[in-house]
């Protein structure tokens, strides 16, 4: 950075901030992205449905509908460049009555007006041919072939890896708590009184974007946390969908979904509950019953016996219900990218394009770099490796022969690569490799992973955490050969 001043600082390293950072890394700019958590994607982006929305849920003329359609179309190229798990499996919306078919007709008309490609109104027979295990009482529905599924945290990791490769500086554990503006330069001040100077600031702070906007005296909007609980079913569950299954939406939410994840498990949820505490990620038995009652209405075969874990995510909803993406006339060199709830993941690359255009409009000079490289390496995954090439892989790196996570078939080599990429918490390694995501939920592999983290980083056992902060795994320092005290 010239004179320790960044051209652009982005606050927040979730999918929005990471997409913006990667898009701006095309240009001759000194860019830094700051994140209050231990690792990127540990906020809103780590816990959502992982759906590539098709563009029929939101009214024409909203930022949501415009950027959802634009963003959806960008993912095939992004997938070729960044290799994150992604599949266009399609979306079906199932109507369980003639009355619900009225809403289906509205969604079809809305999606058609938005420009959704291949959208189809379906009869009962057609919708059951697409998803044969649907309730026989289904009345019909909607089919959107451009919809799909994605691993959201792995997408963020890939964006950040690409951004870093092209010169972006990532600063974790930097919680923005104050700012000063003097002579055309912002000084961003962290909670620990660290300082970072920048000519332009972009607010992509997720649940806290309203606080950051207020801190800069920019647009006045309020984030209302909306919690959604999820349940994950084992990959060997009695029923596995082939497409994302939506119920008919209500005024409050898109409903409780049945989602085939990219890696073979099944996700049920989310609920939609407005809450006050932005850190409340507890799950409840009442919502478990609500989720299974709702999903069984669509697929009677779904069973609680297949649950392997539950979690909750929080969406940053605004009172207007739309994204807040713009500069502010009364605040120089500052851009908000707030209120990015569903379909924010799908819209994220289009949001980045919009922010880039706003940045240029307010005076930032954008000159393309000749050495920009959009590609990152595609790393081998043991679970996806053909038997014919396995010997060659192991000869090249014997760590591929040591399976650390049996449920998800994750090797030592993949754990080590995650650590090299800067992921030194159990959750960071889980999101990067899928180790600990299987049926035993880390019961067999966590201790092995902790030992590898210690070996590769030199961290003592009692400093290793689940997700940073105070989430320490062990109570005291122990030797490599002794059993952990949990």
Secondary structure, DSSP 8 states (H G I E B T S, - for coil): -BTTEEEEEEE--SHHHHHHHHHHTTBS--EEEEESSSSTT-SGGGSS--EE--S-SS-TTSHHHHHHHHHHHHHHHHHHHH---EE---EEEEE-SHHHHHHHHHHHHHHHHHT-TT-EEE-HHHHHHHSTTS-TT--EEEEETT-EEE-HHHHHHHHHHHHHHTT-EEEES--EEEEEEETTEEEEEETT--EEEEEEEEE--GGGHHHHHHHTT-----EEEEEEEEEEE-TT-S---SSEEEE---SS-S--EEEE-TTS-EEEE---EE-S-TT-----HHHHHHHHHHHHHH-TT--GGGEEEEEEEEEEEETTSS-EEEEETTEEEEEEEE---TTHHHHHHHHHHHHHHHHHHTT----B-TT----------GGG--HHHHHHHHHH-GGGGSEEETTTTEEHHHHHHHHHTT--SHHHHHHHH-TT-STTTTTTTHHHHHHHHHHHH---GGG-BSSSTT-BS-SS---TTS----
